[in-house]
């Protein structure tokens, strides 16, 4: 669980709202569709997809541990 918080750049003491805010910010920052519009190369898209999967997994783990949707 500590690694999940680290993936989102958070401390375990933050509120649920802060977890959601950090998640949304990171997904927006790394979302492949947004990066394509910036004209980044295909190799970067694969890295972005991997990063978004990591972010989603971490967020799901935190949600489950905290019991929120």
C-alpha positions in Angstrom: 0.0 0.0 0.0 2.9 2.3 0.7 4.1 1.8 -2.9 0.6 2.7 -4.2 0.7 6.0 -2.3 4.2 6.6 -3.7 3.0 6.0 -7.2 0.5 8.9 -6.7 3.2 11.0 -5.0 1.2 11.0 -1.7 1.6 10.3 2.0 -0.8 7.8 3.6 -2.1 10.6 5.9 -3.8 12.6 3.1 -7.6 12.8 2.8 -9.7 10.9 0.4 -10.3 14.1 -1.6 -6.6 14.7 -1.9 -6.1 11.1 -3.2 -8.8 11.7 -5.9 -7.3 15.0 -6.8 -3.8 13.6 -7.2 -5.1 10.6 -9.2 -7.0 12.9 -11.6 -4.0 15.2 -12.1 -1.7 12.3 -12.9 -4.1 10.6 -15.3 -4.6 13.9 -17.1 -0.9 14.5 -17.2 0.0 11.0 -18.6 -3.1 10.2 -20.7 -1.9 9.0 -24.1 -4.7 10.9 -25.9 -3.4 14.2 -24.5 0.2 13.3 -25.3 -0.7 12.5 -28.9 -2.2 15.9 -29.3 1.1 17.4 -28.3 2.8 15.5 -31.1 5.0 13.2 -29.0 6.5 10.1 -30.6 5.0 6.6 -30.4 7.6 5.3 -28.0 6.4 8.0 -25.5 2.9 6.7 -25.9 3.9 3.2 -24.8 5.5 4.7 -21.7 2.5 6.8 -21.0 0.2 3.8 -21.3 2.3 1.9 -18.8 2.4 4.9 -16.4 -1.4 5.3 -16.6 -1.9 1.6 -15.8 0.4 1.9 -12.8 -1.5 5.0 -11.6 -4.9 3.2 -12.0 -3.6 0.1 -10.1 -2.3 2.3 -7.3 -5.5 4.2 -7.1 -7.6 1.1 -7.1 -5.5 -0.4 -4.2 -5.9 2.8 -2.2 -9.6 3.0 -2.8 -10.1 -0.6 -1.7 -8.0 -0.1 1.4 -9.9 3.1 2.4 -13.3 1.8 1.3 -14.3 4.7 -1.0 -15.5 4.8 -4.6 
